[in-house]
């Protein structure tokens, strides 16, 4: 599917240079960039599903047993 995207001159120049260096089309580079961006966003959203606990250093089961032991 075709999509129209406005890019600045410096972006076009950088894409053209990279295109020549990697022997790939400009469109291929843009598709890869979009895939990379979407992949990172997907990974971030999946990590968000774990809530605040994901950043804790304590094992969840050990914490649960400790808290229940206080009852």
C-alpha positions as CSV (number, residue, x, y, z in Angstrom):
1,X,0.0,0.0,0.0
2,X,1.3,3.4,-0.8
3,X,1.4,6.2,1.7
4,X,2.4,9.9,1.3
5,X,4.8,11.2,3.9
6,X,6.5,14.6,4.0
7,X,10.2,14.5,4.8
8,X,12.7,17.3,5.1
9,X,15.6,17.8,2.7
10,X,18.1,16.6,5.3
11,X,16.1,13.4,5.9
12,X,16.0,12.7,2.2
13,X,19.7,13.3,1.9
14,X,20.5,11.0,4.8
15,X,18.2,8.3,3.4
16,X,19.8,8.6,0.0
17,X,23.3,8.3,1.5
18,X,22.3,5.3,3.5
19,X,20.5,3.8,0.5
20,X,23.7,3.9,-1.6
21,X,25.9,2.6,1.3
22,X,23.6,-0.4,2.0
23,X,22.5,-0.9,-1.6
24,X,18.8,-0.8,-0.6
25,X,16.0,1.4,-1.8
26,X,14.8,4.4,0.2
27,X,11.4,2.7,0.6
28,X,13.1,-0.4,2.1
29,X,14.9,1.8,4.6
30,X,11.7,3.6,5.6
31,X,9.8,0.3,6.0
32,X,12.6,-1.1,8.2
33,X,12.6,2.1,10.3
34,X,8.9,1.9,10.8
35,X,9.1,-1.8,11.7
36,X,11.9,-1.0,14.2
37,X,9.8,1.8,15.7
38,X,6.6,-0.3,16.0
39,X,8.6,-3.2,17.5
40,X,10.0,-0.9,20.2
41,X,6.6,0.5,21.0
42,X,5.1,-3.0,21.2
43,X,7.9,-4.1,23.6
44,X,7.3,-1.1,25.7
45,X,3.5,-1.7,25.9
46,X,4.1,-5.3,26.8
47,X,6.4,-4.2,29.6
48,X,3.8,-1.7,30.9
49,X,1.4,-4.6,31.5
50,X,3.5,-5.7,34.4
51,X,2.9,-2.4,36.2
52,X,5.1,-1.0,38.8
53,X,6.3,-4.4,40.0
54,X,8.4,-4.9,37.0
55,X,11.1,-2.5,38.3
56,X,11.4,-4.1,41.7
57,X,14.5,-6.2,42.5
58,X,12.6,-8.5,44.9
59,X,11.3,-11.8,43.7
60,X,7.5,-11.6,43.6
61,X,6.9,-15.0,45.3
62,X,9.4,-14.2,48.0
63,X,7.7,-10.9,48.7
64,X,4.3,-12.6,48.8
65,X,5.5,-15.2,51.3
66,X,7.1,-12.5,53.5
67,X,3.9,-10.4,53.6
68,X,1.7,-13.4,54.3
69,X,4.1,-14.5,57.1
70,X,3.3,-11.2,58.8
71,X,-0.3,-12.2,59.3
